[in-house]
């Protein structure tokens, strides 16, 4: 009988040991890819409602992803809730085209695509002219 109670008593304790110290709850797990044509970022956001819980912004060369989760489970004699805010900021390449940034959400993955413009020349040669003398 005691062995049957142990998983019931300590089952929720397993979640405690999965926590990281110091907590990194404010960070999103991401994957980045950069080509000559675009910068792509994929972020894990399972169980989110992209219309209510996810915000993607761009300002001053920085892309910011914010997400907030609120979950509640209630039964007749028990209730649980989880909540937390996630945030990640990335500096975009200098030739990012902010007017064409797109964000899509599919099956828990947020994909942000940032098209890149042609790189500006690194420098400019100045012609040397002579004066009449």
C-alpha positions in Angstrom: 0.0 0.0 0.0 2.8 2.4 0.8 4.4 1.8 -2.6 1.1 2.7 -4.3 1.1 6.1 -2.4 4.6 7.1 -3.2 4.1 8.1 -6.8 0.9 9.9 -5.8 2.6 11.8 -3.0 5.8 12.6 -4.9 4.6 12.7 -8.5 4.5 16.5 -8.6 7.9 16.8 -7.0 9.5 15.5 -10.2 8.7 18.9 -11.8 10.8 20.6 -9.2 13.9 18.8 -10.3 13.4 19.8 -13.9 13.8 23.5 -13.0 17.0 25.3 -13.9 18.8 27.5 -11.5 19.1 30.3 -12.0 15.7 30.2 -13.8 15.8 31.0 -17.5 12.0 31.3 -17.8 12.4 34.7 -19.5 14.2 33.2 -22.4 12.8 31.6 -25.5 14.5 28.7 -27.2 15.3 29.8 -30.7 17.0 28.6 -33.9 18.5 31.2 -36.2 19.5 31.0 -39.9 21.2 33.7 -42.0 21.6 33.6 -45.8 22.5 36.3 -48.3 18.7 36.8 -48.9 17.1 36.5 -45.4 17.4 36.1 -41.7 15.0 33.4 -40.3 14.3 32.8 -36.6 12.2 30.0 -35.2 11.1 30.0 -31.6 9.4 27.3 -29.6 6.1 28.5 -28.2 3.9 25.4 -27.7 0.4 25.9 -26.5 0.3 29.6 -27.2 -2.5 31.5 -28.9 -0.7 33.7 -31.4 -3.5 36.2 -31.5 -3.5 36.8 -27.8 -0.3 35.5 -26.3 2.5 36.4 -28.8 3.9 39.8 -29.8 6.7 40.5 -32.3 8.1 44.0 -32.6 11.0 45.7 -34.4 12.6 49.0 -33.4 16.1 50.4 -33.6 17.5 47.4 -35.3 16.2 45.0 -32.7 13.6 42.3 -33.0 11.7 41.5 -29.8 9.5 38.5 -29.2 7.3 38.5 -26.2 4.9 35.7 -25.1 2.8 35.2 -22.0 1.2 31.9 -21.0 -1.7 31.5 -18.6 -3.1 28.0 -18.0 -5.6 26.8 -15.5 -6.9 23.3 -14.9 -9.8 22.7 -12.6 -11.5 19.5 -11.5 -14.0 19.0 -8.7 -11.5 18.8 -5.9 -8.3 20.2 -7.4 -7.0 23.1 -9.4 -3.6 24.0 -10.9 -2.3 27.0 -12.8 0.8 28.0 -14.6 1.8 31.3 -15.9 4.9 33.1 -17.1 6.2 35.7 -19.5 8.9 34.9 -22.1 11.0 37.5 -23.9 13.9 37.4 -26.4 15.6 40.3 -28.2 17.9 39.8 -31.2 19.9 42.4 -33.1 19.1 42.1 -36.8 21.6 42.4 -39.6 22.2 46.1 -40.7 20.6 45.4 -44.1 17.3 44.0 -42.7 14.2 45.2 -44.5 11.8 46.1 -41.6 8.9 46.8 -43.9 8.9 43.2 -45.2 9.3 41.2 -41.9 6.7 38.4 -41.6 5.8 36.2 -38.6 3.9 32.9 -38.8 2.8 30.4 -36.1 2.3 26.7 -36.8 2.1 23.8 -34.4 3.9 25.6 -31.5 6.7 27.1 -33.7 6.9 30.9 -34.4 8.8 31.6 -37.6 10.0 35.2 -38.2 11.4 35.9 -41.7 13.4 39.1 -42.3 14.3 39.8 -45.9 17.7 41.4 -46.4 18.4 44.1 -48.9 21.5 44.2 -51.1 24.5 45.0 -48.9 25.6 48.6 -49.1 29.1 49.0 -50.5 31.7 49.0 -47.8 33.4 52.1 -49.0 33.7 54.5 -51.9 36.6 55.5 -54.0 37.1 59.3 -54.3 38.4 60.4 -57.7 41.5 62.7 -57.6 41.4 65.6 -60.0 44.1 68.0 -60.9 43.8 71.7 -60.9 45.3 73.6 -63.9 48.8 74.0 -62.7 
